[in-house]
Amino acid sequence: MIYTSDHGEMMGAHRLISKGAAMYDDITRIPLIIRAPQGEARQINTPVSHIDLLPTMMALAEIEKPEILPGENLLAAKPSRGVMVEFNRYEIEHDSFGGFIPVRCWVTDRYKLVLNLFTSDELYDRYNDPDELHNLIDAPEFVNVRDQMHDALLDYMDKIRDPFRTYQWSLRPWRKDAQPRWMGAFRPRPQDGYSPVVRDYDTGLPTQGVKVEDKKQKF
């Protein structure tokens, strides 16, 4: 049995209403209670995502998770891990919200980094600023934390083949050492055990793909 919610509500916090497009805890931190068939009750103190639910259920049912399936088994998740929150578009039957919102968020147990390609970016200390009122994105003492979270987010977007990944996610105005990071790659999808194997044009053998950056360096 699983009890959760699809989102929270702003209810006037940060002078916002409804459910987006923002990354504040008011709408992204939601309840999650899982009653497993067996085992003792315990609390998991680590960031989690809805994409972790299916891998967790598969683990409880002793079903092997295919590589292509995102998410982790929450019962084995590391407390120090981070999770991504995204807000690309509204998939609804009316247009009262409308529009494309290029926002990505990386959350750990302590910090939250928000990238918004249309406005400004945010960094919050979730321990000392639970209401997310003090944006630390330009604070000198948080540069290392900010950049580490930024790199983790970019790596994850590349790993899951985020369909909206582009070098603009890496070239943020506060990242003075940033280099254009093109995250495109000619690579096959991970094998899921069901679909045909992706093969190389020339050899007919299973292909591993190639990074665009690596290919350009050869010319």
N, C-alpha and C positions, 0 to 999 in steps of 0.2 A: 504494500500500500504506500502511495506517495502523495503527500500534500504539498502543494506549491502554488505559485501564482505566475502569471505571464509578465507582470510589471507592477510597480507601485504607482503612487500619485503625488504630484508636486504639492497640491493643496495650498498654494500661496507661497511656499518656500522659495527663496531667491526671486520672489515676485513672478513666479511662473505657475501655470495651472496645467492640468492634464498630465500626459505621460512622456512628452519629448518635444523636440529632440535635444536631450541633455544627458549627462552622465552622472548626475548627483545621486547619492545613495537613496534619496527619497523615491526614486523610480527604479534604480538598479539593484538595490538590496532588498530581496524578497524572501518570504519564508520557504523553508525546505525541510520537510520531515519525512523520513523513510522508515517504514516498519518492515524490517527484513524477516524472512521466514524463521530465522534462528539467530542466535548470538545475543550478547548483552547490549543494552542501550548505552550509547555514548554520544558525545558531542564532537563534531569535526571542526576544528578551528583553523580552517584554511579557505581561501577564496574558491568558490565553485561556480560552475556554469550549468545551464540546462543541457548543454551537449555532453555533460558527464553522466546524465541519467541513464541513457541506454547502455554505455559500457559498464556502469555499476550493476544494472539489472542482469546483464549478460554474465558478469562475474558471479553474481549470486546464484544464477542458474547453471554455472559451470560451463558456459559457452565461450569459446575462444573469440576474441575480438579481432576482426580483420584489420589490416594496417590502414586501409583507406578510411576507416571510420574514425572521426575525430573524437576528442574527449578522453577522459581517464576514469578508471575505477576509483570512486571516492574513498573506498575503504583502504586503498593503498596509496592515496595521493600524498605528496610531500607537503608539509605545512608551509614551506618557503616558496612554493610555486606561485606563478601569476596566472591570471586568466584575462582573456580579451572580451571587451564589450563593444558592440558595433551598432551603428544606427544609419543604415544606408538609405532606406526608402520606406514609404508607407504602403503596405499591401492591403488596401481597404477599398470598399466599393464606392466611396464618395471622395471628393477632393477638398474637404475642408481643411486638411493638414497640408497635403500636397508637397511636391518637391523632392529633390535629391539632397540629402544631408551627409556630406563626407566627414564622418566622425569616427574615430577609433579611440579606445580606452584600454589601458593596461592597469590591472588592479593586483596589488599584493596585500599581505596582511597589514602592512604599515602605510603604504603610499598608493596614490592614484594619479596616473598621468592621462590627460585627455588631449588628443590632437583634433583640431577642427580646421579643415582647409579653408573654410569660408570666413572664419572670424579669428579668434585668438586661442592659444593653448593654455592648459591649466595643470597645476601640480598641487596636490593636497596631502598633508600629513594627517592620516586618518586617526591616529592616536590622540594627537594634541589639538586637532581641529575637526572633530567629528561632524560639525555642521557645514564643513567645507566653505568657509567664509574668507580664508586668507590664501590667495593664489601665490604659490612659491615658485612659479615657473622661471622667474628671473633672479631668485635669491641666490647669491654666490655660495652660501654654505650648503646648498642642495644640488649643486651642479653635478657631482658624481652620481648621486641617486637618480637624478633626472635623466642623465645620459645613459645609465645602465638600464633603466626602465624603457627608454626610447629604443635602445638596441634590442631588448627582449621583445618588444612589440613588433619591430620590423622583422626579426627572425621568425616570429610566429606567423605573421602575415604571409611571409614567403613559404613557410612550411605547409600551411593549409591552402595555398594557392588563392589567396584573397583576390576575387575577380576585379576589385577596384584598386589593386596595389599600383603605385606609381612613384617616381622619384620624389614627388612633392611631399610624401610622408617623411622622407629623410631630410630634406632641405628645410628645416625649421629655422626661423630667424634667431632663436636663442642658442642654436647649436653652431657655434662659430667654427668648429673643426669638421663640420659635415661635408661630405662629398656626395655627388649625385649617386644614388644607389638604385640602379635599375633592377627591379626584382623579377623581371621576366626571364623565362628560361624555356628552351626547347627540351621538354622532358615528358615522359609518359606519366600517366596517372598511376598511383600505387596499385598493385595487384589486389583484387578483392576476392580472388578464388572463383569468380563466376564469369567475368567478362573476358573476352579474348586478350591474349598477351599482345602488347604493343611492340611491333617489330621495326627494325631499321630498314629504311628504303633500300639501301645498297646491299646489305648482307642477309637480310631476312631473319637476323638474330634478335633476341630481346634487346631493346635499347635502354640505355641509362640516361640519355639526354645530355644537354650541355648548357652551361650558363652563357648568356649573351656576352657578358664581360670577357669570359675566357675565349670565346670565339673571335671577338674583335682584336684581342691581343696577338692573334696569329697573323694579322695582315699588316 
